[in-house]
Amino acid sequence: MRTTSMLPSVDIQCPYCGETIDVVVDDSAGDQSYIEDCQVCCRPIVLTLTFADDGEVEVAARAENDA
């Protein structure tokens, strides 16, 4: 029997259209940065995930061309 674990999801605000969207984060890979398209406007959002010692995840979302 195969068991599956649920990945956590967080709500973020799209830096382009301002809509709140739900994104699933992979909490098994540690701190990371990747691009995910907005589910509403389809523009690329750079997500930066950082994990605290207690496992709490912080997600920062920014536009692809922001510094």
Sequence and secondary structure as in RCSB ss.txt:
>XXXX:A:sequence
MRTTSMLPSVDIQCPYCGETIDVVVDDSAGDQSYIEDCQVCCRPIVLTLTFADDGEVEVAARAENDA
>XXXX:A:secstr
        EEEEE TTT  EEEEE  TTS SEEEEEE TTT  EEEEEEEE TTS EEEEEEETT  
